[in-house]
Amino acid sequence: MKKAIDVQTAVALAATHAIAAKAQGTFGVGGVLLDQYGNVLKALANNVVRDGLIFDPTAHGERQLIDWYFAERAAGIELPAPEDVTIVTSLDPCAMCAGALLAAGFNVIVAAIDQKAGINHDCSFTFTSLPEGLRARAAARFFYPAVLGASVFARDSAGPSPKSFFIGKTIAEPTQALCSLAFEATNDKVHALLMSDLPCVEPRDPATLPARHPIVKQLKMLDPDALLYRCAPHAPDAGLAPFLRRAMEIDVAHGGQGDAVALLDAFGNLLLCSPGRQSQSSICTAFMECTRRYAQLRYSLMEGADDAAQNELRAYLAHPREGTFVFARGPDGGAHSYMNLGAYGSTMEGPLPADNARQFQYVLPLIDAADLAALVAAMPPLYHAMIQINPVQVTDQGLIDALRHAP
């Protein structure tokens, strides 16, 4: 088992995984999970893109490390408590990963800054991008080590001193530069790839396909209720309630608060309705499950297929930005909701289509609409300026009434 007894060694290991991610053609970011003695429990790279295709928009290094930790514990593996675990990441966590880290309760050491999506994008170390109730928690957990020198990468340290097993608590300039450049060298290319994942022809209605068609068969394997509900495009109604209610009940049984997320396509067809699995991983919310499962379905059908087959798949199972995510419960100011908002941003990656401003809808509000708008407006620039996240309540009163007394 490898050991990292100073911050420099830990960041250097994260940087090697960032380089591996760059070679894979995905975002050049890596992370390391350490126990209270500096032993490396797990190291992972970003895995959003595989083989030139979107594999999982939520597969950032930090999120994967957190899920790995909880999966190991669920399998009976003895691991230290979250407060005795440190995640070292080569890049400032995005909103999704920051929310996940705060929900999980880990300590965090950050190397490079991300000026678009990073939680410390403004280098203020005040975490004003977070909901007010999470800022003190972040200030107590996130450490930005000093980078000694005179280059553009130099900085003073910020945040609480990390665990005592870290003998050295600074980063060498070349290592900091490597972390920054690995991400900068991939960010625009990967972003362009993600934004090119659009139908090459007019979208096609999967409900017109025969039951034996591979796309329909795979959809039904993912969710037997797929294509059993249809509404006007982007206008969910009370007919969606039974599917959401059933998923909400499963979410409670799986350790959640009774949330569920449905994905409707551009024609109003139900493609997937997901509960969370928080008894497996504390950050496995309904939205994380929904967006991940749909992306991996598309990846499995496109992997190894020729251009014509990939284009057909993109026409029948388009990028989620063309459809509608419907949350049973709206966002609030908690860590899980902030993670979901960030994961939604990672799923969209870029501006929504001009004709689909209501892509993100929720049924039951948890906070006032004005407070929710202010929460989103404070997020890093990627989310409020580029993607322009805009959660709105569904307009169908029948759907609202049907879920009001759900678990």
PyMOL commands that set and color helices and strands:
alter all, ss='L'
color gray80, all
select helices_A, chain A and resi 7-24+61-74+82-84+95-104+132-141+173-195+206-208+214-222+238-253+286-302+307-316+320-322+335-348+369-377+381-387+397-404
alter helices_A, ss='H'
color red, helices_A
select strands_A, chain A and resi 30-34+40-45+49-50+53-54+86-91+107-112+142-143+146-147+170-171+261-264+270-274+324-329+360-364+392-393
alter strands_A, ss='S'
color yellow, strands_A
deselect
rebuild
show_as cartoon
